[in-house]
Amino acid sequence: MKKTNIALATAVSGLIALAGTVASTSAVAADEKEKCYGVAEAGKNDCATKTGSCAGTAKVDGQKDAFIMVPKGLCDRLAGGSAESA
């Protein structure tokens, strides 16, 4: 097989794998997720906090008013996680 054919086959395989990943992650509906406060790493929160106006503004790990979206039921199992803002 020519090098160009191998490269093309690899690229197509990668796109198919990416499409499958996107399809499987988008299959989890928004109503199957919940906000989990107090577990986001600094700069990794999903939305605004009391002290920041947009995502990614958490100043410290585990900031109590910063949340990330997680599958329902997972937050209770995470150390420091709470479904309510502190």
Rosetta constraint file for C-alpha pairs under 8 A:
AtomPair CA 1 CA 5 HARMONIC 6.45 0.50
AtomPair CA 1 CA 6 HARMONIC 6.75 0.50
AtomPair CA 2 CA 6 HARMONIC 6.39 0.50
AtomPair CA 3 CA 7 HARMONIC 6.18 0.50
AtomPair CA 4 CA 8 HARMONIC 6.10 0.50
AtomPair CA 5 CA 9 HARMONIC 6.05 0.50
AtomPair CA 6 CA 10 HARMONIC 6.09 0.50
AtomPair CA 7 CA 11 HARMONIC 6.14 0.50
AtomPair CA 8 CA 12 HARMONIC 6.16 0.50
AtomPair CA 9 CA 13 HARMONIC 6.09 0.50
AtomPair CA 10 CA 14 HARMONIC 6.17 0.50
AtomPair CA 11 CA 15 HARMONIC 6.30 0.50
AtomPair CA 12 CA 16 HARMONIC 6.24 0.50
AtomPair CA 13 CA 17 HARMONIC 6.21 0.50
AtomPair CA 14 CA 18 HARMONIC 6.11 0.50
AtomPair CA 15 CA 19 HARMONIC 6.09 0.50
AtomPair CA 16 CA 20 HARMONIC 6.26 0.50
AtomPair CA 17 CA 21 HARMONIC 6.29 0.50
AtomPair CA 18 CA 22 HARMONIC 6.22 0.50
AtomPair CA 19 CA 23 HARMONIC 6.11 0.50
AtomPair CA 20 CA 24 HARMONIC 6.16 0.50
AtomPair CA 21 CA 25 HARMONIC 6.19 0.50
AtomPair CA 22 CA 26 HARMONIC 6.03 0.50
AtomPair CA 23 CA 27 HARMONIC 6.17 0.50
AtomPair CA 24 CA 28 HARMONIC 7.49 0.50
AtomPair CA 28 CA 32 HARMONIC 6.36 0.50
AtomPair CA 28 CA 33 HARMONIC 7.76 0.50
AtomPair CA 29 CA 33 HARMONIC 7.18 0.50
AtomPair CA 32 CA 71 HARMONIC 5.99 0.50
AtomPair CA 32 CA 72 HARMONIC 5.66 0.50
AtomPair CA 33 CA 69 HARMONIC 6.18 0.50
AtomPair CA 33 CA 70 HARMONIC 5.36 0.50
AtomPair CA 33 CA 71 HARMONIC 4.29 0.50
AtomPair CA 33 CA 72 HARMONIC 4.83 0.50
AtomPair CA 34 CA 69 HARMONIC 5.47 0.50
AtomPair CA 34 CA 70 HARMONIC 5.58 0.50
AtomPair CA 34 CA 71 HARMONIC 6.20 0.50
AtomPair CA 34 CA 72 HARMONIC 5.41 0.50
AtomPair CA 34 CA 75 HARMONIC 7.92 0.50
AtomPair CA 34 CA 83 HARMONIC 7.33 0.50
AtomPair CA 35 CA 67 HARMONIC 5.85 0.50
AtomPair CA 35 CA 68 HARMONIC 5.74 0.50
AtomPair CA 35 CA 69 HARMONIC 4.70 0.50
AtomPair CA 35 CA 70 HARMONIC 6.45 0.50
AtomPair CA 35 CA 75 HARMONIC 7.95 0.50
AtomPair CA 35 CA 83 HARMONIC 5.98 0.50
AtomPair CA 35 CA 84 HARMONIC 7.93 0.50
AtomPair CA 36 CA 67 HARMONIC 5.08 0.50
AtomPair CA 36 CA 68 HARMONIC 5.46 0.50
AtomPair CA 36 CA 69 HARMONIC 6.10 0.50
AtomPair CA 36 CA 70 HARMONIC 6.59 0.50
AtomPair CA 36 CA 75 HARMONIC 5.44 0.50
AtomPair CA 36 CA 81 HARMONIC 5.89 0.50
AtomPair CA 36 CA 82 HARMONIC 5.56 0.50
AtomPair CA 36 CA 83 HARMONIC 5.03 0.50
AtomPair CA 36 CA 84 HARMONIC 7.41 0.50
AtomPair CA 37 CA 62 HARMONIC 7.87 0.50
AtomPair CA 37 CA 63 HARMONIC 7.70 0.50
AtomPair CA 37 CA 64 HARMONIC 5.87 0.50
AtomPair CA 37 CA 65 HARMONIC 6.14 0.50
AtomPair CA 37 CA 66 HARMONIC 5.53 0.50
AtomPair CA 37 CA 67 HARMONIC 4.16 0.50
AtomPair CA 37 CA 68 HARMONIC 6.77 0.50
AtomPair CA 37 CA 81 HARMONIC 5.69 0.50
AtomPair CA 37 CA 82 HARMONIC 5.15 0.50
AtomPair CA 37 CA 83 HARMONIC 6.04 0.50
AtomPair CA 37 CA 84 HARMONIC 6.44 0.50
AtomPair CA 37 CA 85 HARMONIC 5.79 0.50
AtomPair CA 37 CA 86 HARMONIC 7.90 0.50
AtomPair CA 38 CA 61 HARMONIC 7.92 0.50
AtomPair CA 38 CA 62 HARMONIC 4.35 0.50
AtomPair CA 38 CA 63 HARMONIC 5.14 0.50
AtomPair CA 38 CA 64 HARMONIC 4.28 0.50
AtomPair CA 38 CA 65 HARMONIC 6.62 0.50
AtomPair CA 38 CA 66 HARMONIC 6.11 0.50
AtomPair CA 38 CA 67 HARMONIC 6.35 0.50
AtomPair CA 38 CA 80 HARMONIC 5.83 0.50
AtomPair CA 38 CA 81 HARMONIC 5.33 0.50
AtomPair CA 38 CA 82 HARMONIC 6.55 0.50
AtomPair CA 38 CA 85 HARMONIC 7.88 0.50
AtomPair CA 39 CA 61 HARMONIC 7.09 0.50
AtomPair CA 39 CA 62 HARMONIC 4.62 0.50
AtomPair CA 39 CA 63 HARMONIC 7.19 0.50
AtomPair CA 39 CA 64 HARMONIC 7.86 0.50
AtomPair CA 39 CA 66 HARMONIC 7.79 0.50
AtomPair CA 39 CA 67 HARMONIC 6.89 0.50
AtomPair CA 39 CA 68 HARMONIC 7.46 0.50
AtomPair CA 39 CA 78 HARMONIC 7.50 0.50
AtomPair CA 39 CA 79 HARMONIC 7.55 0.50
AtomPair CA 39 CA 80 HARMONIC 6.16 0.50
AtomPair CA 39 CA 81 HARMONIC 5.53 0.50
AtomPair CA 40 CA 44 HARMONIC 5.90 0.50
AtomPair CA 40 CA 45 HARMONIC 5.36 0.50
AtomPair CA 40 CA 58 HARMONIC 7.76 0.50
AtomPair CA 40 CA 61 HARMONIC 6.04 0.50
AtomPair CA 40 CA 62 HARMONIC 5.44 0.50
AtomPair CA 40 CA 63 HARMONIC 6.97 0.50
AtomPair CA 40 CA 66 HARMONIC 6.50 0.50
AtomPair CA 40 CA 67 HARMONIC 5.97 0.50
AtomPair CA 40 CA 68 HARMONIC 6.07 0.50
AtomPair CA 41 CA 45 HARMONIC 6.90 0.50
AtomPair CA 41 CA 58 HARMONIC 7.40 0.50
AtomPair CA 41 CA 60 HARMONIC 6.70 0.50
AtomPair CA 41 CA 61 HARMONIC 4.20 0.50
AtomPair CA 41 CA 62 HARMONIC 6.11 0.50
AtomPair CA 41 CA 63 HARMONIC 7.92 0.50
AtomPair CA 42 CA 56 HARMONIC 7.52 0.50
AtomPair CA 42 CA 57 HARMONIC 7.39 0.50
AtomPair CA 42 CA 58 HARMONIC 4.93 0.50
AtomPair CA 42 CA 59 HARMONIC 5.17 0.50
AtomPair CA 42 CA 60 HARMONIC 4.44 0.50
AtomPair CA 42 CA 61 HARMONIC 4.55 0.50
AtomPair CA 42 CA 62 HARMONIC 7.46 0.50
AtomPair CA 42 CA 63 HARMONIC 7.68 0.50
AtomPair CA 43 CA 55 HARMONIC 7.75 0.50
AtomPair CA 43 CA 56 HARMONIC 4.12 0.50
AtomPair CA 43 CA 57 HARMONIC 5.06 0.50
AtomPair CA 43 CA 58 HARMONIC 4.83 0.50
AtomPair CA 43 CA 59 HARMONIC 6.37 0.50
AtomPair CA 43 CA 60 HARMONIC 7.61 0.50
AtomPair CA 44 CA 55 HARMONIC 7.31 0.50
AtomPair CA 44 CA 56 HARMONIC 4.75 0.50
AtomPair CA 44 CA 57 HARMONIC 7.35 0.50
AtomPair CA 44 CA 58 HARMONIC 6.80 0.50
AtomPair CA 44 CA 68 HARMONIC 7.94 0.50
AtomPair CA 45 CA 55 HARMONIC 5.59 0.50
AtomPair CA 45 CA 56 HARMONIC 4.96 0.50
AtomPair CA 45 CA 57 HARMONIC 6.80 0.50
AtomPair CA 45 CA 58 HARMONIC 6.07 0.50
AtomPair CA 45 CA 66 HARMONIC 5.74 0.50
AtomPair CA 45 CA 67 HARMONIC 5.45 0.50
AtomPair CA 45 CA 68 HARMONIC 5.41 0.50
AtomPair CA 46 CA 55 HARMONIC 4.88 0.50
AtomPair CA 46 CA 56 HARMONIC 6.51 0.50
AtomPair CA 46 CA 66 HARMONIC 7.68 0.50
AtomPair CA 46 CA 67 HARMONIC 6.08 0.50
AtomPair CA 46 CA 68 HARMONIC 4.94 0.50
AtomPair CA 46 CA 69 HARMONIC 6.91 0.50
AtomPair CA 47 CA 53 HARMONIC 7.87 0.50
AtomPair CA 47 CA 54 HARMONIC 5.45 0.50
AtomPair CA 47 CA 55 HARMONIC 4.05 0.50
AtomPair CA 47 CA 56 HARMONIC 7.16 0.50
AtomPair CA 47 CA 66 HARMONIC 7.40 0.50
AtomPair CA 47 CA 67 HARMONIC 6.98 0.50
AtomPair CA 47 CA 68 HARMONIC 7.61 0.50
AtomPair CA 48 CA 52 HARMONIC 5.57 0.50
AtomPair CA 48 CA 53 HARMONIC 4.72 0.50
AtomPair CA 48 CA 54 HARMONIC 4.23 0.50
AtomPair CA 48 CA 55 HARMONIC 5.40 0.50
AtomPair CA 48 CA 57 HARMONIC 7.33 0.50
AtomPair CA 48 CA 66 HARMONIC 7.36 0.50
AtomPair CA 49 CA 53 HARMONIC 6.38 0.50
AtomPair CA 49 CA 54 HARMONIC 7.29 0.50
AtomPair CA 49 CA 57 HARMONIC 7.61 0.50
AtomPair CA 49 CA 58 HARMONIC 7.40 0.50
AtomPair CA 49 CA 65 HARMONIC 5.67 0.50
AtomPair CA 49 CA 66 HARMONIC 5.47 0.50
AtomPair CA 50 CA 65 HARMONIC 6.49 0.50
AtomPair CA 52 CA 57 HARMONIC 5.53 0.50
AtomPair CA 52 CA 58 HARMONIC 7.16 0.50
AtomPair CA 53 CA 57 HARMONIC 7.44 0.50
AtomPair CA 58 CA 63 HARMONIC 6.52 0.50
AtomPair CA 58 CA 66 HARMONIC 6.22 0.50
AtomPair CA 59 CA 63 HARMONIC 7.24 0.50
AtomPair CA 62 CA 66 HARMONIC 7.60 0.50
AtomPair CA 62 CA 80 HARMONIC 7.35 0.50
AtomPair CA 64 CA 85 HARMONIC 6.35 0.50
AtomPair CA 64 CA 86 HARMONIC 5.48 0.50
AtomPair CA 65 CA 85 HARMONIC 5.21 0.50
AtomPair CA 65 CA 86 HARMONIC 5.92 0.50
AtomPair CA 66 CA 85 HARMONIC 7.71 0.50
AtomPair CA 70 CA 74 HARMONIC 6.48 0.50
AtomPair CA 70 CA 75 HARMONIC 6.82 0.50
AtomPair CA 71 CA 75 HARMONIC 7.83 0.50
AtomPair CA 73 CA 77 HARMONIC 7.35 0.50
AtomPair CA 74 CA 78 HARMONIC 6.67 0.50
AtomPair CA 75 CA 81 HARMONIC 5.30 0.50
AtomPair CA 75 CA 82 HARMONIC 6.29 0.50
AtomPair CA 75 CA 83 HARMONIC 6.75 0.50
AtomPair CA 76 CA 81 HARMONIC 6.06 0.50
AtomPair CA 76 CA 82 HARMONIC 6.53 0.50
AtomPair CA 76 CA 83 HARMONIC 7.64 0.50
AtomPair CA 77 CA 81 HARMONIC 7.38 0.50
